[in-house]
Amino acid sequence: MSQVAINADTSTAFLDVRDLTVHFKTDDGLVRAVDGLSFKLERGRTLGIVGESGSGKSVTSLAVLGLHQGRGSAKVGGQIWLDGQELVSSSREEVRRLRGQKMSMIFQDPLSAMHPFYSVGAQIVEAYRVHHDVPKHVARGRAIEMLDRVGIPQPDRRIDDYPHQFSGGMRQRAMIAMSLICNPDLLIADEPTTALDVTVQAQILDLIRDLQTEFGSAVIIITHDLGVVAELADDILVMYGGKAVEYGSAHTVFRNPEHPYTWGLLGSMPRLDREVRDRLQPIKGTPPSLINLPSGCSFHPRCAYAGTGGIPCRTEVPELIGVLQGHGVACHMPPEKRRNAFTEDIAPHL
């Protein structure tokens, strides 16, 4: 079988990431944070990137935004095409002009992402005026409008408050307002509901969905929480050790997952839609060091099926191969064996 063509045709994909690598030089060695990642995303669709901490999710998002440029320890390779423009080879100034206007990001911790010395409104106004030559009062009116759109009460008064005066949920809403102030075509949300209570999480997810519908943006949701991607994502990219190990539509990945790591993620997720029959099954072992990745398939030290039947898990790196239309998996196990293992060993416990 041929290597899977992830998502849409190259000529039409709004975001097209090709063989992306992000490596960091450290005193301990070379950190291969992202190592040959490819994916595509269309306008109006949502891609969920999932995996444990250290799998390369956030590093990928920062690379798309060009935030590794200028960092002496970071070396970025491959190609990132955004609406026909290649970003890796573009100058820092060109990428900076795109950042905020054509692509934007909701950071994981809005308290540290927002400057404590300036009011929330001042920071949103600045984000707008960087890309629009308008007077301050016009930008302030736009900021008040966006704060109202994201559900912050009394926005004309709260605009002058500082980040520490907002609750966690309100700070996240303000961060979303800042990210969307220029109507970007691509929105990246990095763990947008971390540290929020479940009620606020649901509100934030509903807000992102509603705003995407309104603006027609392409959205990337980066999270370790499969419940979040089940709520929002059209497609799911599973990362492990800096690589993609499975890709497919949300329905396919949740109903017919093919990679043992994806099985582990699903098995460790609480379910509220059915009777609890077994304890949650955590994935054995720990994520690999990105300085010293295991040989072959980087998941093999934690995989119950590694090496069975003579498959070369410990010696050969598997490629992301198409098993069905739009569904790819990087695993040496033959497809029939994977499906039997899932049906007999995994599905009864999910």
WONORDA-V108267 format. One line per field, one symbol per residue. ss: DSSP state (A for helix, B for strand, O for the rest). psi: psi as a letter, one per 20 degrees, with the letter a starting at -180 (. if undefined). Layout:
ss=???
psi=???
This chain:
ss=OOBOOOOOOOOOOOBBBBBBBBBBBBOOBBBBBBBBBBBBBOOOOBBBBBOOOOOOAAAAAAAAOOOOOOOOOBBBBBBBBBOOBBOOOOOAAAAAAABOOOBBBBOOOAAAAOOOOOBAAAAAAAAAAOOOOOOAAAAAAAAAAAAAAOOOOOAAAAOOOBAAAOOAAAAAAAAAAAAAOOOOOBBBBBOOOOOOOAAAAAAAAAAAAAAAAAAOOBBBBBBOOAAAAAAAOOBBBBBBOOBBBBBBBAAAAAAOOOOAAAAAAAAOOOOOOOOOOOOOOOOOOOOOOOOOOOOOOOOAAAOOOOOAAAOOOOOOOOOOBBBBOOBBBOOOOOAAAAAAAAAAAAAAAO
psi=qrppoocrqhiipgpopolppoqpprhiapomgpmlpprqpqqiqpppoqrrpjijghhgghghikiipiohipopraqopolipphhiqrhgghhhhphghqrporgnhhhhqpihqqgghhggghghhipnqrhhghgggggghhhhjkpqlhigihjrrhiiqrghhghghhgghhjhjlqhpppoolijpjqrhghghggghgggghghgikqpppopriohhghhhhqhqpopqpkjrpiqqrqggghhhlqiphghggghhjpqpijrpphrqqnqpqaqqqpihmqqrcpiihijpijpipjjqlhihppqqopphrojpqqnpipqghhghgggghhggii.
